[in-house]
Amino acid sequence: MQSLTKRAIRIEFVKESLTFSGEDSPMANLMLSVMGAFAEFERALIRERQREGIAIARQRGAYCGRKCPLSDEMIAELHRRIAAGARKAAIARDLGINRETRYQYLRAAV
């Protein structure tokens, strides 16, 4: 925040009706620093709680990530059709995946 006010950028908190500019009093600078410190502290608490929640969900088995869109048979078909020289866009369209997903499967096989 202070780097912004040094460049003569005016910071306005609408909800709190506070305005800070580069020519503020030492008291205004203190308020801005305290507000920044509390915001940083609050964000750190949120991230800590998020990490704890993810760890608990993983223990329960509820946080496993996204399911694989292709079955093993479909992956084998993808590789067979690529080896046969079929168009990659057509293969992706037929399997119901986008091109980036197709490239990820091809990179994983190498």
C-alpha positions as CSV (number, residue, x, y, z in Angstrom):
1,M,0.0,0.0,0.0
2,Q,2.8,2.4,0.8
3,S,4.4,1.8,-2.6
4,L,1.1,2.9,-4.1
5,T,0.8,6.0,-2.0
6,K,4.4,6.9,-2.8
7,R,3.5,7.0,-6.5
8,A,0.7,9.5,-5.7
9,I,-2.0,6.9,-6.1
10,R,-5.0,7.6,-3.9
11,I,-6.5,4.6,-2.0
12,E,-10.1,4.9,-1.0
13,F,-12.0,2.4,1.2
14,V,-15.7,3.1,0.3
15,K,-17.3,1.0,3.1
16,E,-15.2,2.5,5.8
17,S,-15.2,6.0,4.3
18,L,-11.4,6.2,4.5
19,T,-9.1,7.8,1.9
20,F,-5.4,7.6,1.9
21,S,-3.0,9.6,-0.4
22,G,0.7,10.2,-0.4
23,E,0.4,13.4,1.7
24,D,-1.4,11.9,4.7
25,S,-0.5,12.5,8.3
26,P,1.5,9.9,10.3
27,M,-1.7,8.8,12.0
28,A,-3.3,8.0,8.6
29,N,-0.2,6.1,7.6
30,L,-0.4,4.1,10.9
31,M,-4.1,3.3,10.2
32,L,-3.2,2.1,6.7
33,S,-0.4,-0.1,8.0
34,V,-2.6,-1.6,10.7
35,M,-5.4,-2.3,8.2
36,G,-2.9,-4.0,5.9
37,A,-1.5,-6.1,8.8
38,F,-5.0,-7.3,9.9
39,A,-5.9,-8.1,6.3
40,E,-2.7,-10.2,5.9
41,F,-3.3,-11.9,9.3
42,E,-6.9,-12.7,8.3
43,R,-5.8,-14.2,4.9
44,A,-3.2,-16.3,6.7
45,L,-5.9,-17.7,9.0
46,I,-8.2,-18.5,6.1
47,R,-5.4,-20.4,4.3
48,E,-4.5,-22.3,7.5
49,R,-8.2,-23.4,7.9
50,Q,-8.4,-24.3,4.3
51,R,-5.3,-26.6,4.6
52,E,-6.8,-28.2,7.7
53,G,-10.1,-28.8,5.9
54,I,-8.4,-30.3,2.9
55,A,-6.3,-32.6,5.2
56,I,-9.5,-33.8,7.0
57,A,-11.3,-34.4,3.7
58,R,-8.3,-36.4,2.3
59,Q,-8.4,-38.6,5.4
60,R,-12.1,-39.2,4.8
61,G,-11.3,-40.0,1.1
62,A,-13.5,-37.1,-0.1
63,Y,-10.7,-35.0,-1.6
64,C,-9.3,-37.2,-4.4
65,G,-9.2,-34.8,-7.3
66,R,-11.1,-34.9,-10.5
67,K,-12.1,-38.3,-12.0
68,C,-10.3,-39.5,-15.1
69,P,-12.6,-38.8,-18.1
70,L,-11.4,-41.8,-20.1
71,S,-11.5,-45.4,-19.3
72,D,-8.5,-47.7,-19.9
73,E,-10.2,-49.0,-23.1
74,M,-10.7,-45.4,-24.4
75,I,-7.0,-44.6,-23.7
76,A,-6.0,-47.6,-25.6
77,E,-8.2,-46.6,-28.5
78,L,-6.7,-43.1,-28.4
79,H,-3.2,-44.5,-28.8
80,R,-4.3,-47.0,-31.5
81,R,-5.9,-44.2,-33.5
82,I,-3.0,-41.9,-33.1
83,A,-0.6,-44.6,-34.3
84,A,-2.9,-45.3,-37.3
85,G,-2.6,-41.6,-38.3
86,A,-6.1,-40.4,-37.6
87,R,-6.7,-36.7,-37.2
88,K,-6.2,-35.6,-33.5
89,A,-9.0,-33.2,-33.5
90,A,-11.4,-35.9,-34.7
91,I,-10.2,-38.3,-32.1
92,A,-10.7,-35.8,-29.3
93,R,-14.2,-35.0,-30.6
94,D,-15.1,-38.7,-30.9
95,L,-13.9,-39.4,-27.3
96,G,-15.7,-36.4,-25.9
97,I,-12.5,-34.7,-24.6
98,N,-10.8,-31.4,-25.5
99,R,-7.5,-31.2,-27.3
100,E,-5.5,-30.4,-24.2
101,T,-6.8,-33.5,-22.4
102,R,-5.8,-35.6,-25.4
103,Y,-2.3,-34.1,-25.3
104,Q,-2.0,-34.8,-21.6
105,Y,-2.8,-38.5,-22.2
106,L,-0.2,-38.6,-25.0
107,R,2.5,-37.0,-22.8
108,A,1.7,-39.4,-20.0
109,A,2.3,-42.4,-22.3
110,V,5.8,-41.2,-23.2
